[in-house]
């Protein structure tokens, strides 16, 4: 992963958390979208949930359709890994990058994110995926992360990283103001 390293204010060589420095951008989490990011993937998800009758705890549609459609699902999986995208959360921003190259498609600074809505499209529930919509304080959409597996976990991690960044910046500003006074 090729990330631009940015130097910021540092307080000596002290690190509160081993391996993490206030002045360096670090990757917190990388997530690859589910095949439910594609229309064909959502179609498979709807097909797999089509018959709710359960046999020994397993939906009848899972028993009937998953094996015959597995080559299509595998092809979609390979396609999303080659020409799809990946979502990278650092301690400073959220980016959407091409899956195999360092090409960046979208960047949203963490302090710009006010709220993150979880939208589960029809067909994504089978894959335990949902879209995350990043919103600013005016409700403007900053970006959309499609078909994030376990979306609520990634949403919470983004919000915690944002809060940690804003609290750290506030603490460093307070320390800086004390030093100049």
C-alpha positions as CSV (number, residue, x, y, z in Angstrom):
1,X,0.0,0.0,0.0
2,X,1.5,3.3,-1.1
3,X,0.5,6.1,1.3
4,X,1.8,9.6,1.3
5,X,3.6,10.1,4.7
6,X,2.8,13.5,6.1
7,X,4.8,15.0,9.0
8,X,2.9,17.0,11.6
9,X,3.6,18.4,15.0
10,X,5.3,15.9,17.2
11,X,6.1,16.0,20.9
12,X,9.6,14.6,21.2
13,X,10.0,11.0,20.4
14,X,7.3,9.8,22.7
15,X,4.7,7.5,21.4
16,X,1.6,6.8,23.5
17,X,0.8,3.7,21.4
18,X,3.6,1.6,20.1
19,X,4.0,2.0,16.3
20,X,1.6,4.9,16.1
21,X,2.8,8.5,15.9
22,X,0.6,11.6,15.8
23,X,2.5,13.0,12.9
24,X,2.3,9.9,10.6
25,X,-0.6,8.6,8.6
26,X,-1.2,4.9,9.4
27,X,-3.6,2.4,7.9
28,X,-6.3,1.4,10.4
29,X,-8.3,-1.0,8.3
30,X,-8.7,-2.1,4.7
31,X,-12.0,-3.6,3.4
32,X,-12.9,-5.1,0.1
33,X,-16.5,-4.9,-1.1
34,X,-18.7,-7.9,-1.4
35,X,-19.9,-9.2,-4.7
36,X,-23.2,-7.5,-3.7
37,X,-21.6,-4.3,-5.0
38,X,-22.6,-5.5,-8.5
39,X,-26.1,-5.8,-9.9
40,X,-25.4,-9.5,-10.7
41,X,-24.2,-10.1,-7.1
42,X,-27.4,-8.5,-5.7
43,X,-29.4,-10.7,-8.1
44,X,-27.7,-13.7,-6.6
45,X,-28.4,-12.5,-3.1
46,X,-32.1,-12.1,-3.9
47,X,-32.1,-15.6,-5.5
48,X,-30.5,-17.1,-2.4
49,X,-33.1,-15.5,-0.2
50,X,-36.1,-16.2,-2.5
51,X,-37.6,-19.2,-0.7
52,X,-37.8,-18.6,3.0
53,X,-38.9,-22.2,3.9
54,X,-36.2,-23.8,6.0
55,X,-35.0,-27.4,6.0
56,X,-32.9,-28.3,9.0
57,X,-32.3,-24.6,9.5
58,X,-31.2,-23.8,6.0
59,X,-33.3,-21.9,3.5
60,X,-34.6,-24.0,0.7
61,X,-33.4,-21.5,-1.9
62,X,-29.8,-21.9,-0.5
63,X,-30.0,-25.6,-1.0
64,X,-31.5,-25.3,-4.5
65,X,-29.5,-22.4,-6.0
66,X,-26.1,-21.9,-4.4
67,X,-24.3,-24.9,-6.0
68,X,-25.6,-24.4,-9.6
69,X,-24.7,-20.7,-9.5
70,X,-21.4,-21.0,-7.7
71,X,-19.4,-20.6,-10.9
72,X,-21.1,-17.2,-11.5
73,X,-20.4,-16.2,-7.9
74,X,-16.8,-17.2,-8.1
75,X,-16.4,-15.2,-11.4
76,X,-18.0,-12.2,-9.7
77,X,-15.7,-12.6,-6.7
78,X,-12.6,-12.7,-9.0
79,X,-13.9,-9.7,-11.0
80,X,-14.3,-7.6,-7.9
81,X,-10.8,-8.4,-6.7
82,X,-9.2,-7.5,-10.0
83,X,-11.2,-4.6,-11.4
84,X,-13.1,-3.6,-8.3
85,X,-12.1,-1.3,-5.4
86,X,-10.9,-1.4,-1.8
87,X,-11.8,1.0,1.0
88,X,-8.9,2.1,3.1
89,X,-9.3,3.8,6.5
90,X,-6.3,5.6,7.9
91,X,-5.9,7.7,11.0
92,X,-6.6,10.8,8.8
93,X,-8.9,9.8,5.9
94,X,-11.1,7.3,4.1
95,X,-10.1,6.5,0.6
96,X,-11.6,4.4,-2.2
97,X,-8.7,2.9,-4.2
98,X,-8.5,0.6,-7.2
99,X,-8.2,-3.0,-6.0
100,X,-4.8,-3.9,-7.5
101,X,-3.2,-0.5,-8.2
102,X,-2.4,2.5,-6.0
103,X,-4.9,4.6,-8.1
104,X,-7.1,6.6,-5.7
105,X,-10.7,7.2,-6.8
106,X,-12.0,9.2,-3.8
107,X,-10.6,10.7,-0.6
108,X,-12.6,12.0,2.4
109,X,-10.9,13.6,5.4
110,X,-12.1,12.2,8.7
111,X,-12.9,15.6,10.2
112,X,-15.3,16.3,7.3
113,X,-17.5,13.3,8.1
114,X,-20.4,14.2,10.4
115,X,-22.5,11.1,10.0
116,X,-22.5,7.7,8.3
117,X,-25.7,6.2,7.1
118,X,-26.0,2.4,6.5
119,X,-28.2,1.6,3.5
120,X,-28.8,-2.1,2.7
121,X,-30.0,-2.6,-0.9
122,X,-32.2,-5.5,-1.9
123,X,-29.9,-8.5,-2.4
124,X,-27.2,-7.4,0.0
125,X,-28.6,-9.0,3.1
126,X,-27.6,-12.5,2.1
127,X,-24.0,-11.3,1.9
128,X,-24.2,-9.4,5.3
129,X,-23.3,-6.3,3.4
130,X,-24.6,-2.7,3.1
131,X,-23.6,0.6,1.6
132,X,-22.1,3.3,3.8
133,X,-23.0,6.8,2.9
134,X,-20.5,9.4,4.3
135,X,-22.3,12.7,5.1
136,X,-21.0,16.1,6.1
137,X,-22.7,18.4,8.7
138,X,-25.1,19.8,6.1
139,X,-26.2,16.3,5.0
140,X,-24.2,16.5,1.7
141,X,-23.0,13.1,0.5
142,X,-19.2,13.1,0.6
143,X,-18.8,9.5,-0.7
144,X,-20.5,6.1,-0.9
145,X,-18.8,2.9,0.1
146,X,-20.7,0.1,-1.7
147,X,-21.4,-3.4,-0.3
148,X,-19.2,-3.2,2.7
149,X,-19.2,-6.6,4.5
150,X,-20.3,-6.2,8.1
151,X,-20.9,-2.5,7.4
152,X,-21.9,-1.5,10.9
153,X,-18.4,-2.6,12.2
154,X,-16.6,-0.5,9.5
155,X,-18.9,2.4,10.2
156,X,-18.1,2.3,13.9
157,X,-14.4,2.0,13.2
158,X,-14.5,5.1,10.9
159,X,-16.4,7.1,13.6
160,X,-13.9,6.1,16.3
161,X,-10.9,7.0,14.1
162,X,-12.6,10.4,13.4
163,X,-13.2,11.0,17.1
164,X,-9.6,10.0,18.0
165,X,-8.2,12.4,15.3
166,X,-10.3,15.4,16.4
167,X,-9.5,14.7,20.1
168,X,-5.8,14.4,19.4
169,X,-5.7,17.6,17.3
170,X,-7.5,19.4,20.1
171,X,-5.1,18.1,22.7
172,X,-2.1,19.1,20.6
173,X,-3.5,22.6,20.0
174,X,-4.0,23.0,23.8
175,X,-0.4,21.8,24.4
176,X,0.9,24.1,21.7
177,X,-1.0,27.1,23.2
178,X,0.5,26.3,26.7
179,X,4.0,26.2,25.3
180,X,3.6,29.7,23.7
181,X,2.0,31.2,26.7
